[in-house]
Amino acid sequence: MRRTLRWVMALAVLIGSAGAGGATASAAGAAEAASADCDAVEARVLAVPGMSLIEEKPYTGYCFWVLNYTQPVDHRDPAKGTFQQRITLLHKDAARPTVFYTGGYNVSTTPSRREPTQIVDGNQVSMEYRYFTPSRPAPADWSKLDIWQAASDQHRIFTALKPLYEKNWISTGGSKGGMTATYYERFYPRDMDGVAAYVAPNDVVNTEDSAYDDFFATVGTPECRATLDNIQREALVRREALEATYADWAAANGATFSTVGSLDKAFEAVVLDFTWAFWQYSLEADCASLPVAATATDQELYDVIDAISGWSFYTDQGLAPYTPYYYQASTQLGAPTIRLPHLDGLTRYGYQPPSNFVPDEIETVFQPAAMRDVDTWVRTRANHMLYVYGGNDPWGAERFRFGPTARDSYVMTAPGANHGARISMLPEADRALATAKLLQWAGLSEAAVSAAKPLGRYDAKLDARRDDPRELRRESLRR
């Protein structure tokens, strides 16, 4: 390695000498020009009232900033105070379209590009959802965490940056981010030129969850379903032994269980998540690597459940970052409750409601009209909206659908895909149509639309996060 590096350095010196400094000077000049351009854009961005710089992270071919933007706690009454909301800006060219992304949780401060950004070869604004730290008012008035307030956050950011990025805008997000893009479109339908929502659940009637039961009764092969069911059942049969291992782990790692109520409740919640989490993050082919429950050791059962469900999640430390999500699931979004007949007689708590994962001091009252309103709007008023689902993703069991009055809007499914489904995984005809529609909504040339191919070349670093199953797991819904 050192020999290779010395050779590369020597070659650079030779090239510089042979070209009388031409190549080196040219590269340096290009770098200086790019830096100057980023400085000029940064100055315009920071001139936006309420915008401040956290840090700049250069990336070849782009400018990238982590920013704070001052938002009112209550958009209906701005006098009630403000908070700082983190956003990031990946700048390519003000003459390109812009993609507005949120995952519905924390924002990543590492430069990355979502699939629509690559397709339209554009800029990307990414927003941290309100009340996810550090984008949380202090003190936190939890009643101001709702879908309209969050949509109004996006609207203010768009309004602030649109004069700098005058070309078309596309909103996008996956999972809770896909839901967020939908709610934004419902409340501010004139802002975006198109919406690409990925794997977005649509829990219209919170008490009606039979679609999930139907999904788990038919997904994959009977053999795979039996393997998963048997692991869950065996874990509860061996509850005492596995809980002892869990308690040892908790003591060694300082994990506590005040929010959920007890280690026993957390243990059962993790085990009950197992089958759901497998289909959310894994592929049917992964069934072959799972242990046979009847012959597995206690440690093998403990380890496979940890790898798929995660014993740390329902600890106080694991739940704390997701308090805003569970609050919203308890007040507006809803959450599924599935039947588990193969566990009859073994469960003590059943599928626990999301309010069990919110600290007791935070009051939650469910608002059943919120999702019905959004669903009605999407079915009747949708325009330039695209939904992409994974065929083996449980969150797609209750999905968004369009009625006859929706315009130029599409629901597509990637066969066999999980919660990481993307346009690139769609069947060829759907992939071409989805790509063409994004390019069209982005206001790009007819030639680009007819070619229906991503305009940006795949970047192994910039695009890696959207393709990394570990990142999908971190960004995905955890209900």
C-alpha positions in Angstrom: 0.0 0.0 0.0 2.8 2.5 0.9 4.6 1.5 -2.3 1.5 2.2 -4.4 0.9 5.5 -2.6 4.5 6.6 -3.3 4.1 5.7 -7.0 0.9 7.8 -7.2 2.6 10.7 -5.6 5.6 10.4 -7.9 3.4 10.3 -10.9 1.6 13.4 -9.8 4.9 15.2 -9.5 6.0 14.1 -12.9 2.7 15.1 -14.5 3.0 18.5 -12.8 6.5 19.0 -14.0 5.8 17.8 -17.6 2.9 20.1 -17.9 4.7 23.1 -16.4 2.1 22.9 -13.6 -0.8 22.8 -16.1 -2.6 19.8 -14.8 -2.0 20.6 -11.1 -2.8 24.3 -11.6 -6.0 23.3 -13.5 -7.1 21.0 -10.7 -6.3 23.6 -8.1 -8.2 26.2 -10.1 -11.2 24.0 -10.4 -11.1 23.4 -6.7 -10.8 27.1 -5.9 -13.7 27.9 -8.3 -15.9 25.2 -6.6 -15.0 26.6 -3.2 -15.8 30.1 -4.3 -19.2 28.9 -5.7 -20.0 27.2 -2.4 -19.0 30.3 -0.6 -21.4 32.4 -2.8 -24.3 30.0 -2.3 -23.6 29.8 1.4 -23.8 33.5 1.7 -27.2 33.5 0.0 -28.5 30.7 2.2 -27.3 32.4 5.4 -29.0 35.6 4.3 -32.3 33.9 4.7 -33.9 35.2 7.9 -33.7 32.6 10.7 -31.0 30.5 8.9 -27.7 29.8 10.7 -24.7 27.6 10.0 -23.9 24.5 12.1 -21.1 23.1 9.9 -20.0 22.7 6.3 -18.9 19.3 4.9 -17.4 19.5 1.3 -18.2 16.7 -1.1 -16.8 16.5 -4.6 -19.3 18.0 -7.1 -21.6 19.4 -4.3 -21.7 21.9 -1.5 -23.2 20.5 1.8 -24.2 22.4 4.9 -25.8 21.4 8.2 -28.1 24.3 9.2 -30.5 25.5 11.8 -33.7 27.2 10.9 -35.8 29.2 13.4 -39.4 27.8 13.5 -42.3 28.8 15.6 -43.4 26.2 18.1 -47.0 26.9 17.1 -47.5 28.0 13.5 -51.0 29.2 14.4 -49.6 31.5 17.1 -45.9 32.4 16.5 -45.8 34.5 19.6 -45.7 31.2 21.7 -42.0 30.9 21.1 -39.5 29.4 18.6 -37.1 26.5 18.3 -34.1 25.6 16.2 -34.9 22.9 13.5 -31.9 21.2 11.8 -31.9 20.9 8.1 -29.2 20.0 5.6 -28.7 21.3 2.1 -26.9 19.3 -0.6 -26.3 21.9 -3.4 -25.5 20.8 -6.9 -26.7 23.7 -9.1 -29.4 26.3 -8.6 -30.5 25.6 -12.2 -31.4 22.0 -11.3 -34.6 20.7 -9.6 -34.7 20.3 -5.9 -35.8 17.3 -3.8 -37.2 17.9 -0.4 -36.5 14.9 1.8 -37.4 13.8 5.4 -37.3 10.4 7.0 -39.7 11.6 9.6 -37.1 11.2 12.4 -33.7 12.7 12.9 -31.8 14.1 10.0 -28.4 12.7 9.0 -25.6 15.1 9.0 -23.6 13.0 6.5 -23.9 14.0 2.8 -26.3 11.6 1.1 -28.6 11.5 -1.8 -32.1 9.9 -2.0 -33.2 8.0 -5.1 -35.3 10.9 -6.6 -32.3 13.2 -6.1 -30.2 10.9 -8.2 -32.9 10.4 -10.8 -33.4 14.2 -11.4 -29.7 14.9 -10.7 -30.7 17.8 -8.4 -30.2 19.5 -5.1 -31.6 18.1 -1.9 -33.0 19.8 1.2 -33.4 17.4 4.2 -35.4 18.2 7.3 -35.3 16.9 10.8 -38.8 16.2 12.1 -39.9 18.5 14.9 -39.4 17.2 18.4 -36.6 14.8 17.5 -33.6 16.0 19.4 -32.0 18.5 19.0 -35.0 20.0 17.0 -37.2 20.2 20.1 -38.5 23.2 21.9 -37.6 23.6 25.5 -39.8 23.2 27.4 -41.6 20.8 25.0 -45.3 21.5 24.5 -46.2 18.0 23.1 -49.6 19.2 22.0 -47.8 21.1 19.2 -46.4 17.8 17.7 -48.9 17.0 15.0 -49.0 16.5 11.3 -50.2 20.0 10.4 -47.5 21.7 12.5 -44.8 19.5 10.8 -46.2 20.2 7.4 -46.1 23.9 8.2 -42.4 23.5 9.2 -41.8 22.1 5.6 -43.8 24.9 4.1 -41.8 27.6 5.8 -38.5 26.0 4.8 -39.7 25.7 1.2 -40.9 29.3 1.2 -37.5 30.4 2.5 -35.4 28.5 0.0 -37.6 28.6 -3.1 -36.2 32.1 -4.2 -32.7 30.4 -4.3 -33.9 27.2 -6.0 -36.5 28.4 -8.5 -36.8 25.2 -10.5 -39.3 22.4 -9.8 -39.4 20.7 -6.4 -40.2 17.1 -5.6 -40.9 15.9 -2.0 -39.9 12.5 -0.9 -39.4 10.3 2.1 -39.5 6.6 3.2 -41.7 5.0 5.8 -42.7 7.7 8.3 -41.0 10.1 5.8 -43.3 8.9 3.1 -46.2 9.6 5.4 -44.8 13.0 6.1 -44.5 13.8 2.4 -48.1 12.8 2.0 -49.3 15.0 4.9 -47.3 17.9 3.5 -49.0 17.6 0.2 -52.4 17.4 1.8 -52.0 20.6 3.7 -49.8 22.5 1.2 -50.7 21.1 -2.2 -49.4 24.1 -4.2 -45.8 23.8 -2.9 -44.4 20.7 -4.6 -44.5 19.8 -8.3 -44.6 16.1 -7.4 -44.4 13.6 -4.6 -42.4 10.3 -4.4 -43.5 8.5 -1.2 -41.8 5.2 -0.3 -43.3 2.4 1.8 -45.8 4.7 3.5 -48.3 3.1 5.8 -51.9 4.4 5.9 -53.7 3.4 9.1 -57.1 4.9 8.3 -59.1 3.2 11.0 -56.8 2.4 13.9 -59.0 -0.4 15.3 -59.3 -2.3 11.9 -56.1 -4.2 11.3 -57.2 -7.3 9.5 -55.1 -6.4 6.5 -52.0 -7.1 8.6 -53.4 -10.5 9.7 -54.0 -11.4 6.0 -50.5 -10.3 5.1 -48.8 -12.5 7.7 -51.0 -15.5 6.7 -49.8 -15.4 3.1 -46.4 -13.7 2.9 -43.5 -15.9 1.8 -43.7 -19.7 1.8 -45.5 -21.8 4.4 -42.1 -23.2 5.5 -40.7 -19.7 6.1 -43.7 -18.6 8.1 -43.6 -21.8 10.2 -39.9 -21.2 10.9 -40.6 -17.7 12.2 -43.6 -18.7 14.2 -41.7 -21.5 15.9 -38.8 -19.2 16.9 -41.3 -16.8 18.5 -43.2 -19.6 20.3 -40.0 -21.3 21.5 -38.7 -18.0 22.9 -41.8 -17.6 25.0 -41.7 -21.3 26.1 -38.1 -20.7 27.3 -39.0 -17.3 28.7 -37.3 -17.8 32.1 -33.9 -18.8 30.6 -33.9 -16.1 28.0 -35.0 -13.4 30.4 -32.1 -14.3 32.7 -29.7 -13.7 29.8 -31.6 -10.5 29.0 -31.3 -9.3 32.7 -27.6 -10.0 32.7 -27.2 -8.0 29.5 -29.3 -5.1 31.0 -27.2 -5.0 34.1 -23.9 -5.0 32.2 -25.1 -2.2 29.9 -27.0 0.0 32.4 -30.3 -0.6 30.6 -33.5 0.3 32.4 -37.2 -0.3 31.8 -39.2 2.5 33.4 -41.1 3.6 30.3 -42.4 0.1 29.2 -42.8 -0.9 32.8 -40.6 -4.0 33.3 -38.0 -6.2 31.8 -40.7 -8.8 31.3 -42.8 -6.4 29.2 -39.8 -5.4 27.2 -38.9 -9.1 26.6 -42.3 -9.9 25.3 -42.5 -6.8 23.1 -39.1 -7.8 21.5 -40.2 -11.4 20.9 -43.6 -10.3 19.4 -41.7 -7.9 17.0 -39.6 -10.8 15.7 -41.7 -11.9 12.7 -42.7 -8.4 11.7 -39.1 -7.2 11.9 -37.9 -10.2 9.8 -40.2 -9.3 6.9 -39.5 -5.6 7.3 -35.7 -5.8 7.1 -35.0 -9.2 5.6 -35.7 -11.2 2.4 -37.5 -14.6 2.1 -34.1 -16.2 1.2 -32.8 -15.3 4.7 -35.2 -17.9 6.2 -32.7 -20.5 5.3 -30.1 -19.1 7.7 -32.4 -19.1 10.7 -32.0 -21.8 13.4 -34.5 -24.6 13.9 -36.4 -23.5 17.0 -36.8 -27.0 18.6 -33.1 -27.8 18.4 -31.6 -24.4 18.9 -29.8 -23.6 22.2 -31.0 -20.8 24.4 -28.2 -18.7 23.3 -28.9 -19.3 19.6 -32.5 -18.2 20.2 -31.4 -15.2 22.1 -28.9 -14.2 19.5 -31.2 -14.5 16.4 -34.0 -12.5 18.1 -31.4 -9.8 19.0 -30.1 -9.7 15.4 -33.6 -9.2 14.0 -35.7 -7.5 16.7 -33.0 -6.0 19.0 -33.1 -6.6 22.8 -32.1 -3.0 23.4 -35.0 -1.3 21.7 -37.6 -1.3 24.5 -35.2 -0.2 27.1 -35.5 3.4 28.3 -32.4 4.2 26.4 -33.7 2.6 23.2 -37.1 4.2 23.4 -36.0 7.7 24.3 -35.0 8.8 20.8 -38.4 7.6 19.4 -40.6 9.3 22.0 -41.9 11.8 19.3 -42.8 8.9 17.0 -44.7 7.0 19.7 -46.4 10.2 20.8 -47.7 10.7 17.2 -48.7 7.0 16.8 -50.7 7.4 20.0 -52.4 10.7 19.0 -52.8 10.7 15.2 -50.9 8.1 13.1 -52.3 5.0 14.7 -50.5 1.6 15.0 -51.3 -1.9 14.0 -52.4 -4.6 16.4 -52.0 -8.1 14.9 -53.4 -11.5 15.9 -50.9 -14.1 17.1 -52.9 -17.4 17.4 -49.7 -19.4 17.4 -48.8 -17.8 20.7 -52.1 -18.4 22.5 -51.5 -19.1 26.1 -47.9 -17.8 26.1 -48.3 -14.0 25.9 -49.0 -11.9 29.0 -49.4 -8.5 27.4 -50.2 -9.0 23.8 -49.4 -6.4 21.1 -48.8 -3.3 23.3 -50.2 0.0 22.1 -47.8 2.8 21.3 -48.9 4.8 24.4 -47.0 2.1 26.4 -43.8 3.4 25.0 -44.4 7.1 25.9 -43.2 8.4 29.3 -46.2 8.6 31.7 -45.8 12.4 32.1 -46.6 13.0 28.5 -50.4 12.9 27.9 -51.7 11.3 24.7 -55.3 11.4 23.3 -56.0 9.7 20.0 -57.6 11.8 17.2 -59.4 9.3 14.9 -60.3 11.9 12.3 -56.7 12.9 11.4 -55.9 9.8 9.2 -59.4 9.7 7.7 -59.0 13.2 6.5 -55.7 12.5 4.8 -56.9 9.3 3.2 -60.0 11.0 1.8 -57.8 13.8 0.4 -55.4 11.4 -1.2 -58.2 9.3 -2.8 -60.0 12.3 -4.2 -57.5 15.1 -4.7 -54.1 13.5 -5.3 -52.1 14.9 -8.3 -48.6 14.1 -9.3 -48.1 11.5 -6.5 -46.2 8.2 -6.6 -46.2 5.5 -4.0 -43.7 2.7 -4.0 -44.2 -0.4 -1.8 -42.3 -3.7 -1.1 -44.3 -6.8 -1.9 -43.1 -8.5 1.3 -43.1 -5.5 3.6 -45.8 -5.7 6.3 -46.1 -1.9 6.4 -47.6 -2.1 2.9 -50.6 -4.1 4.0 -52.4 -0.9 4.8 -51.3 1.5 2.0 -52.4 4.6 0.2 -54.8 4.2 -2.7 -56.3 6.5 -5.3 -59.9 7.0 -6.3 -61.2 7.9 -9.8 -60.8 11.6 -9.2 -57.0 11.5 -8.4 -54.9 12.7 -11.3 -51.6 11.5 -12.7 -50.9 9.5 -9.6 -49.6 5.9 -9.2 -49.2 3.1 -6.6 -46.5 0.6 -7.5 -45.1 -2.6 -5.8 -41.6 -4.1 -6.0 -42.2 -7.9 -5.9 -40.4 -9.6 -3.0 -38.9 -6.3 -1.7 -39.0 -5.4 2.0 -39.2 -1.9 3.7 -36.3 -0.8 1.6 -38.3 -0.9 -1.7 -37.2 1.5 -4.3 -38.0 2.5 -7.9 -35.0 0.7 -9.1 -36.6 -2.6 -7.8 -39.8 -2.2 -9.7 -40.7 -4.3 -12.7 -39.3 -2.8 -15.9 -42.5 -1.1 -17.2 -43.3 0.4 -13.8 -39.7 1.4 -13.2 -39.6 3.3 -16.6 -43.0 4.9 -15.9 -42.0 6.0 -12.3 -38.7 7.4 -13.5 -40.3 9.2 -16.4 -42.9 10.8 -14.1 -40.3 12.0 -11.7 -38.4 13.6 -14.5 -41.5 15.1 -15.9 -42.7 16.5 -12.6 -39.2 17.9 -12.1 -39.7 20.0 -15.2 -36.9 18.3 -17.2 -36.6 18.0 -20.9 -38.8 15.8 -23.0 -35.7 13.9 -24.1 -34.8 13.1 -20.5 -38.4 12.0 -19.9 -38.5 9.7 -23.0 -35.1 8.1 -22.0 -36.5 7.5 -18.5 -33.1 6.9 -16.8 -31.6 8.5 -13.7 -29.7 11.6 -14.8 -27.2 11.3 -12.0 -24.5 8.6 -12.0 -24.7 6.3 -9.0 -22.2 7.4 -6.3 -21.0 4.6 -4.0 -20.6 6.9 -1.1 -23.3 9.5 -1.7 -26.0 6.9 -2.4 -24.8 4.2 -0.1 -27.0 5.1 2.9 -30.2 4.5 0.9 -29.0 1.0 0.0 -27.5 -0.1 3.3 -29.9 -2.4 5.2 -28.5 -1.2 8.5 -29.4 2.4 7.6 -32.8 1.2 6.4 -33.3 -0.4 9.8 -32.3 2.8 11.6 -34.5 5.0 9.4 -37.5 2.7 9.2 -40.6 2.8 11.4 -40.2 1.0 14.7 -43.8 0.5 15.9 
